[in-house]
């Protein structure tokens, strides 16, 4: 079975630009969460979606937004990029009735 | 003060050693505890999941939770060079659709030949 997939693998943007990151959960999983991991730190929670509805939001500015589609895949959008947005963006999926979250390989975003 | 504290290391041990990795936390509502392994520039891989206090063993790995002390541990027996990675503890105060994870900063482990 395929695990969580994310695209693109790497991305380089300049300050002020917009970026869209994509995630496909494990087949059968309906919950997707997004995390930001800055170098040398643990992942920080950004959003959680379940059945296309936002179920949780971390302490991130409104420049960060996300959505989940009917096939349970998800997009994370970041507007007006800042240098500090450079990080590994991780997507995690969770099966219904379970608490374990499984992570994808991440998208490495570099903002110049 | 961070909700979850974890010594960043690096921790260097010889092959075959027993490794002890630890996290402390301040939020007494945490009751679901996980350990992830993360290789350089990769996503975290779930190693162990435990609920509430007690021990759980899986092969060379043992996870221990002491809620009274707000302290969790991961023990690795017979450590191998392939165990060299960053180990992240993570915890949650709830299950279900609003279960966000709070992570430690990660401990970098190096197992030498």
Contacts between the chains, C-beta under 8 A, distances in Angstrom:
chain1	res1	chain2	res2	distance
A	4	B	43	7.6
A	6	B	43	8.0
A	31	B	97	6.2
A	33	B	100	6.8
A	33	B	101	7.7
A	35	B	101	7.7
A	40	B	8	7.5
A	40	B	105	7.3
A	41	B	105	5.6
A	41	B	106	7.6
A	42	B	4	7.6
A	42	B	6	7.5
A	42	B	88	5.5
A	42	B	90	7.6
A	42	B	103	3.2
A	42	B	104	5.4
A	42	B	105	5.0
A	42	B	106	5.5
A	43	B	44	7.1
A	43	B	88	7.5
A	43	B	101	7.4
A	43	B	103	5.1
A	44	B	103	7.5
A	45	B	100	4.3
A	45	B	101	6.5
A	45	B	102	7.3
A	48	B	97	7.3
A	48	B	98	6.7
A	48	B	99	7.7
A	48	B	100	6.0
A	50	B	97	4.1
A	51	B	97	8.0
A	55	B	97	4.6
A	55	B	98	4.9
A	56	B	98	5.0
A	56	B	100	5.2
A	58	B	100	6.9
A	88	B	41	7.7
A	90	B	43	5.7
A	90	B	44	7.2
A	92	B	101	7.8
A	94	B	99	7.4
A	99	B	32	5.3
A	99	B	49	7.1
A	99	B	51	7.8
A	99	B	92	6.7
A	99	B	95	4.5
A	99	B	96	7.9
A	99	B	99	5.8
A	100	B	34	7.0
A	100	B	46	5.8
A	100	B	49	5.0
A	101	B	34	7.8
A	101	B	46	7.4
A	101	B	99	7.8
A	101	B	101	6.1
A	102	B	46	6.1
A	103	B	36	7.4
A	103	B	43	4.1
A	103	B	44	4.7
A	103	B	45	7.3
A	103	B	46	7.7
A	104	B	43	5.3
A	105	B	42	6.0
A	105	B	43	4.5
A	106	B	42	7.4
A	106	B	43	4.8
A	108	B	41	7.2
